[in-house]
């Protein structure tokens, strides 16, 4: 039993592809220019860093349903949606499979919730370890509140102590000689965070982001400050990872632990990010460390769906994957000596979304999308282009409509466009949506989408120009459409194999 590895999975809420290890391989000119993540970078340096990791869905509950089960989100019943999600306990999950095989399992902060029953696929309250509290999820608010009394670093230390104590409680509950599987799921990178905290707590200068934002975001101070504040929360996640690794080192178990670090989708509160199938919504950081098994210092180009961690963890533990787990283990790729493209079959990923928030009885139907991402192209199929991708605009699609106040839009997600989290960037764009320099960006981020989208990423890395209707790309569009639909049919996606589709019917529409 002692020869089986411990498993530490750090899975941060809404943490996209932000780490200094990516600056080192992608070059400068992105928001990663401002961050220094030594602990993530250590995992990558002493193991493998994945250049092309994507989530199965850019919404927390369906994504986590996939990660826990190793299935596409549409194969997880009512767990495929966020609003109104219900867990089907007949579906096996990797942590419960590991527990049945003798592992001590547990989690702190967010595993699967929101959903009913809360965090059920990880054992619910039975396997939850948070005796020191859950203030880490409000990191910037708590640290700002206590900075005057304790100083910035002293205020941060109170939160670090919380993370240590919660992890210690999990370790102390472990039976003798049992390997463990621990999920650390900080939520501080989820909205909301203290405005100005990126600079106040972490020394990040917002205007150092000038010229480094995606082209579809207004390059103005308010948006830069919002991104800088978010990056500060990313640094807090990295600091927490360092605490866990230090504790493992202290008890002599660091090198017998398979560490995997990632996030459940991209940055929240910005157009074309979270809840969208563009890279800013679906691309995430991913690194893995396991000395003696994962050769160090490798950068892997294979396309990875993050749900592949489920069979990977089971294989590492010597546990057979249960029936219905369609994800593919990464162990062969992880243990290879090769860099670059290791597995020749891993050349694309399929992503999608259905319901995020909003109530169907109030007219907020799901926004069904599926996409295929390759090295050179992103193809998106929008099954209901007549609907609003970011939710009901509540009249704000008309530039003449007087918007709610800036503060209301920055703090109340449900006030309009509810699939885009509230925040300063959302508020700024709504308030400036009629200006000539903003009008097209607003339409791109908040407006309706055509039935098909195709982006030539080599020529257009920020996916600004849809070439789905360009005759020069007709063959590529058809090939990617055919490949995507083949996967959806093969994996019994209700969007293509059911009529009517379950997501348009009760109980999925009962909220």
C-alpha positions in Angstrom: 0.0 0.0 0.0 2.8 2.4 0.8 4.2 2.0 -2.7 1.2 3.7 -4.2 1.6 7.4 -4.6 -0.3 10.1 -2.8 -2.3 12.3 -5.1 -2.5 16.1 -4.6 -4.8 17.9 -7.1 -4.8 21.7 -6.9 -7.8 22.8 -8.9 -8.5 26.5 -8.6 -11.9 28.1 -9.4 -11.8 30.2 -12.6 -8.0 30.1 -12.9 -7.1 30.3 -16.5 -3.6 30.0 -18.1 -1.8 32.4 -15.9 1.6 31.4 -14.6 5.2 32.6 -15.2 6.1 29.2 -16.7 3.9 30.1 -19.7 5.7 33.4 -20.2 8.9 31.5 -20.4 7.6 29.3 -23.3 5.2 31.7 -25.0 7.3 34.8 -24.9 6.4 38.3 -23.6 3.5 40.5 -24.4 0.7 38.8 -22.4 -0.7 39.3 -18.8 1.8 36.6 -17.7 4.5 39.4 -17.9 3.2 40.6 -14.6 3.1 37.3 -12.6 5.7 35.3 -10.8 4.4 31.8 -9.7 7.4 30.0 -8.3 5.5 27.0 -7.0 3.6 26.3 -10.1 6.8 26.8 -12.0 8.6 24.3 -9.7 6.0 21.7 -10.5 6.5 22.4 -14.2 10.3 22.5 -14.0 10.5 19.3 -12.0 7.8 17.5 -14.0 5.8 18.3 -17.2 4.2 21.5 -18.4 1.3 21.2 -20.8 1.1 23.9 -23.5 -2.4 22.9 -24.8 -4.7 22.0 -21.8 -8.4 22.8 -22.1 -11.4 22.2 -19.9 -14.5 20.2 -21.2 -16.8 23.1 -20.3 -16.2 26.7 -19.3 -18.6 26.6 -16.4 -17.7 25.1 -13.0 -20.3 22.4 -12.3 -20.3 20.7 -15.7 -16.5 21.0 -15.9 -16.0 19.5 -12.4 -18.6 16.8 -13.2 -16.4 15.8 -16.2 -13.1 16.0 -14.2 -14.5 13.8 -11.4 -16.1 11.2 -13.6 -13.8 11.2 -16.6 -16.8 11.7 -18.8 -18.0 14.5 -21.1 -20.3 16.8 -19.2 -23.3 15.7 -21.2 -22.7 12.1 -20.0 -23.3 13.1 -16.3 -27.0 13.6 -16.2 -28.3 16.7 -14.5 -24.7 17.5 -13.4 -24.2 18.7 -17.0 -25.7 22.1 -16.1 -24.9 24.6 -13.3 -28.3 26.1 -12.5 -30.4 23.2 -11.2 -27.6 20.6 -11.1 -28.4 17.4 -9.3 -25.8 14.6 -8.8 -26.5 11.0 -9.9 -24.9 8.8 -7.3 -24.9 5.8 -9.7 -22.1 7.5 -11.7 -18.6 6.5 -10.4 -16.0 9.2 -9.6 -12.3 8.8 -9.3 -12.0 9.8 -5.6 -14.7 7.4 -4.5 -13.1 4.7 -6.6 -9.7 5.4 -4.9 -11.4 5.4 -1.5 -12.8 2.0 -2.2 -9.3 0.9 -3.1 -7.9 2.0 0.3 -7.0 5.6 -0.3 -7.7 8.3 2.3 -9.6 11.0 0.4 -10.6 14.5 1.2 -11.1 18.1 -0.1 -11.0 21.6 1.1 -13.0 24.5 -0.3 -14.8 23.7 -3.5 -14.9 20.3 -5.1 -18.2 20.1 -7.1 -20.6 22.6 -5.7 -22.9 24.4 -6.5 -25.2 21.4 -7.0 -27.3 19.0 -5.0 -26.2 17.3 -2.8 -23.3 19.6 -2.3 -19.9 18.1 -3.3 -21.5 14.6 -3.5 -19.1 13.2 -6.1 -16.2 13.7 -3.6 -18.1 12.3 -0.6 -20.0 15.3 0.5 -19.5 16.7 4.0 -18.0 13.4 5.1 -14.7 14.0 3.3 -14.6 17.8 3.7 -11.7 19.3 5.8 -12.0 22.9 6.7 -11.8 23.2 10.5 -9.8 26.4 10.2 -12.4 28.1 7.9 -12.9 29.1 4.3 -11.7 32.7 4.3 -9.2 31.8 1.5 -12.1 32.2 -0.9 -12.2 35.9 0.0 -8.5 36.3 0.0 -8.2 39.9 -1.2 -11.0 41.1 1.0 -9.7 39.5 4.2 -6.1 40.5 3.5 -7.1 44.1 2.8 -9.3 44.2 6.0 -6.4 43.1 8.2 -3.5 44.8 6.4 -3.8 48.0 8.5 -3.5 46.0 11.7 -1.0 43.3 10.7 0.7 44.7 7.6 0.1 43.2 4.2 2.4 40.1 4.7 1.0 39.5 8.2 -2.6 39.7 6.8 -1.7 37.2 4.1 -0.1 34.9 6.7 -3.4 34.5 8.5 -4.9 33.0 5.3 -1.8 30.8 4.8 -2.3 29.5 8.3 -5.9 28.6 7.4 -4.7 26.6 4.4 -2.0 24.8 6.4 -4.4 23.9 9.3 -7.1 22.5 6.9 -4.5 20.4 5.1 -3.1 19.2 8.5 -6.5 18.2 9.6 -6.8 16.0 6.5 -3.4 14.5 7.1 -4.1 13.8 10.8 -7.2 11.9 9.9 -5.4 9.5 7.6 -5.2 5.9 8.7 -1.7 4.6 9.2 0.1 3.7 5.9 -2.8 4.7 3.7 -2.0 6.7 0.6 -4.1 9.8 0.3 -5.9 11.7 -2.4 -6.5 15.4 -1.6 -8.3 18.0 -3.6 -7.4 21.6 -2.8 -10.0 23.8 -4.5 -9.5 27.5 -3.7 -12.2 29.8 -4.9 -10.6 33.2 -4.6 -10.0 33.5 -8.4 -13.8 33.4 -8.8 -15.6 36.7 -8.6 -15.4 38.8 -6.7 -12.2 40.4 -5.5 -11.2 43.6 -3.8 -10.8 46.4 -6.3 -7.2 47.7 -6.3 -5.9 44.6 -4.5 -3.6 43.5 -7.3 -1.4 46.6 -6.6 -2.1 46.9 -2.8 -1.4 43.3 -1.9 0.9 42.1 -4.7 2.6 45.2 -6.2 1.0 44.7 -9.7 0.8 47.9 -11.6 -2.4 47.8 -13.7 -1.1 50.0 -16.5 1.9 47.7 -17.0 -0.8 45.6 -18.8 -1.1 48.2 -21.5 -0.7 46.5 -24.9 -0.8 43.0 -23.3 -4.6 42.3 -23.2 -6.5 40.3 -25.8 -7.6 42.5 -28.7 -11.3 42.1 -27.9 -10.9 43.8 -24.5 -10.8 47.6 -24.3 -7.2 48.6 -23.3 -8.3 51.1 -20.7 -7.2 51.6 -17.1 -10.4 50.1 -15.5 -10.1 46.9 -17.5 -6.3 46.7 -16.8 -6.9 47.2 -13.1 -9.6 44.4 -13.1 -7.1 42.0 -14.8 -4.3 43.0 -12.4 -6.6 42.3 -9.4 -7.4 38.9 -10.8 -3.8 38.2 -11.3 -3.2 38.9 -7.7 -5.7 36.2 -6.8 -3.7 33.8 -9.1 -0.6 34.6 -7.1 -2.5 33.7 -3.9 -3.4 30.3 -5.4 0.3 29.8 -6.2 1.2 30.7 -2.6 -1.2 28.1 -1.3 0.3 25.5 -3.6 3.7 26.3 -2.1 2.3 25.8 1.4 1.0 22.3 0.6 4.2 21.3 -1.0 6.2 22.6 1.9 4.1 20.5 4.3 4.6 17.4 2.2 8.3 18.0 2.2 8.3 18.4 6.0 6.6 15.0 6.5 8.9 13.3 3.9 6.1 12.6 1.4 6.7 15.2 -1.3 8.4 12.9 -3.8 5.9 10.1 -3.2 3.1 12.4 -4.3 1.7 12.9 -7.8 1.0 16.6 -7.9 -1.3 18.0 -10.6 -2.2 21.7 -10.8 -4.9 23.2 -13.0 -8.2 25.2 -13.0 -11.8 24.7 -14.0 -11.9 27.3 -16.8 -10.8 30.8 -17.7 -11.1 34.3 -16.2 -14.5 35.4 -15.0 -16.2 38.8 -15.6 -14.7 39.5 -19.0 -16.3 39.1 -22.5 -15.3 36.0 -24.5 -13.8 34.3 -21.4 -15.6 32.2 -18.8 -18.8 30.7 -20.3 -17.4 30.9 -23.8 -15.6 28.3 -25.9 -12.9 30.7 -27.0 -9.4 30.1 -25.5 -9.8 32.7 -22.8 -12.7 30.6 -21.5 -11.4 27.1 -22.0 -7.6 27.1 -21.9 -6.0 26.5 -18.5 -2.7 25.9 -16.9 -1.7 22.3 -16.3 1.5 20.9 -14.8 2.3 17.6 -13.1 5.2 16.5 -10.9 6.1 12.9 -9.7 9.8 12.4 -9.3 11.0 9.1 -10.6 8.0 8.6 -12.8 7.6 12.0 -14.7 10.9 13.1 -16.3 11.7 16.6 -15.3 11.8 19.8 -17.4 9.5 18.8 -20.3 7.1 20.9 -22.2 4.3 18.8 -23.8 2.3 20.0 -26.9 -0.3 17.2 -26.7 -3.9 18.5 -26.6 -5.3 17.6 -23.2 -8.9 17.6 -21.9 -8.6 18.2 -18.2 -11.1 15.4 -17.6 -8.2 13.1 -18.5 -6.9 13.5 -15.0 -9.5 11.0 -13.7 -8.2 7.9 -15.4 -4.6 9.2 -14.9 -5.1 9.2 -11.1 -6.6 5.8 -11.2 -3.8 4.3 -13.3 -1.2 5.9 -11.1 -2.9 4.2 -8.1 -3.2 0.8 -9.9 -7.0 1.0 -9.9 -9.0 0.0 -13.0 -11.1 2.8 -14.6 -14.8 2.1 -14.2 -17.2 1.5 -17.1 -18.3 4.7 -18.7 -15.1 6.6 -18.1 -14.3 7.8 -21.7 -11.4 10.1 -20.8 -7.9 8.8 -21.6 -5.1 8.5 -19.1 -2.1 10.7 -19.5 0.3 8.3 -17.8 2.1 7.3 -21.1 2.5 11.0 -22.0 3.6 11.9 -18.5 6.2 9.2 -18.2 7.6 9.6 -21.6 11.1 11.2 -22.0 9.9 13.1 -25.1 9.1 16.8 -25.4 6.7 18.4 -27.9 4.0 16.2 -29.4 4.3 12.9 -27.4 1.0 11.1 -28.3 0.3 11.5 -32.0 -3.4 11.1 -31.4 -3.8 14.0 -29.1 -4.2 16.7 -31.8 -7.6 18.2 -30.7 -10.0 18.7 -27.9 -13.8 19.0 -27.8 -15.5 21.5 -25.5 -19.1 22.6 -24.9 -21.7 24.3 -22.7 -25.4 24.2 -21.9 -26.9 26.0 -19.0 -24.9 28.3 -16.7 -27.1 30.6 -14.7 -30.6 32.1 -15.2 -34.0 30.6 -14.9 -35.8 28.9 -17.7 -39.2 29.9 -16.5 -38.1 33.5 -16.9 -37.1 32.9 -20.5 -33.4 32.2 -19.9 -32.9 29.0 -21.9 -29.5 27.3 -22.2 -27.0 28.4 -24.7 -26.0 25.2 -26.5 -22.5 25.2 -28.0 -19.9 22.7 -28.9 -16.4 23.3 -30.3 -13.3 21.6 -31.6 -9.9 23.2 -31.0 -6.8 22.1 -33.0 -3.4 23.6 -33.2 -4.4 25.9 -36.0 -8.1 26.4 -35.8 -11.1 26.8 -33.5 -14.4 25.8 -34.8 -17.6 26.5 -32.8 -21.1 25.2 -33.5 -23.9 27.3 -31.9 -27.1 25.3 -31.9 -29.4 28.2 -31.0 -28.0 31.3 -32.6 -31.2 33.2 -31.9 -30.5 33.2 -28.2 -28.2 35.5 -26.2 -24.9 33.8 -25.4 -24.3 35.9 -22.3 -27.9 35.8 -21.1 -30.8 38.2 -21.3 -29.5 41.7 -22.0 -32.6 43.2 -20.2 -32.8 45.8 -22.9 -29.1 46.8 -22.8 -28.5 45.6 -26.3 -30.1 49.0 -27.3 -27.4 51.7 -26.8 -30.2 54.2 -26.0 -31.3 52.2 -22.9 -30.1 53.8 -19.7 -27.9 51.2 -17.9 -28.0 50.5 -14.2 -25.3 52.2 -12.2 -21.7 51.3 -12.5 -21.7 49.8 -9.0 -24.8 47.8 -9.7 -23.3 46.2 -12.8 -20.0 45.6 -11.0 -21.6 43.8 -8.2 -24.9 42.2 -9.3 -24.3 39.4 -11.9 -28.1 38.8 -12.4 -28.9 42.4 -13.4 -28.3 41.7 -17.1 -26.2 39.4 -19.2 -26.1 37.0 -16.3 -23.7 34.4 -17.9 -21.0 37.1 -17.6 -20.0 37.6 -14.0 -20.4 41.1 -12.5 -17.2 43.2 -12.2 -15.7 46.5 -13.2 -14.9 45.4 -16.8 -18.5 44.4 -17.4 -19.7 47.6 -16.0 -17.3 49.7 -18.0 -18.2 48.0 -21.3 -22.0 48.4 -20.7 -21.6 52.1 -19.8 -19.4 52.8 -22.8 -21.1 50.5 -25.3 -22.3 53.3 -27.5 -18.9 54.8 -28.1 -17.4 54.3 -31.5 -14.2 52.7 -30.2 -16.2 50.2 -28.0 -19.3 49.5 -30.1 -17.8 46.6 -32.1 -16.0 45.1 -29.1 -19.3 45.2 -27.2 -21.2 43.4 -30.0 -18.4 40.8 -30.2 -18.5 40.0 -26.5 -22.2 40.5 -25.6 -24.1 40.1 -28.8 -25.5 37.0 -30.6 -23.3 34.5 -32.4 -23.8 33.0 -35.9 -24.5 29.3 -36.2 -20.9 28.5 -37.1 -17.6 30.2 -36.1 -14.2 29.4 -37.5 -11.0 31.1 -36.5 -7.6 30.8 -38.2 -5.4 31.0 -35.1 -2.1 31.3 -36.9 -3.3 34.5 -38.5 -5.7 35.6 -35.9 -4.6 34.4 -32.4 -7.3 36.5 -30.6 -10.1 35.0 -32.7 -11.3 38.4 -33.9 -12.4 37.4 -37.4 -14.9 34.7 -38.1 -13.9 33.0 -41.4 -16.7 30.3 -41.4 -18.2 31.9 -44.4 -15.0 32.4 -46.3 -14.7 30.2 -49.4 -11.0 29.9 -48.8 -11.7 28.1 -45.5 -14.7 26.0 -46.7 -12.8 22.7 -46.7 -11.3 23.3 -43.2 -14.7 24.3 -41.9 -16.3 21.2 -43.3 -13.6 18.9 -42.0 -13.7 20.3 -38.5 -17.5 20.2 -38.5 -17.5 16.6 -39.5 -14.9 15.7 -36.9 -16.7 17.5 -34.2 -20.1 15.9 -35.0 -18.6 12.5 -35.2 -17.3 12.8 -31.6 -20.6 14.1 -30.4 -22.5 11.2 -32.0 -20.0 8.7 -30.8 -20.3 10.0 -27.3 -24.1 10.2 -27.4 -24.4 14.0 -27.0 -28.1 14.7 -26.5 -27.7 17.8 -28.7 -27.2 15.6 -31.7 -28.8 12.3 -30.9 -32.0 13.3 -29.1 -35.1 15.1 -30.5 -36.3 16.8 -28.5 -33.1 17.4 -26.6 -33.3 16.8 -22.9 -31.8 20.2 -22.1 -34.9 21.9 -23.5 -37.3 19.8 -21.3 -38.1 19.2 -17.6 -36.4 18.5 -15.3 -33.5 20.5 -16.9 -35.8 23.5 -17.3 -37.5 23.3 -13.9 -35.4 26.2 -12.5 
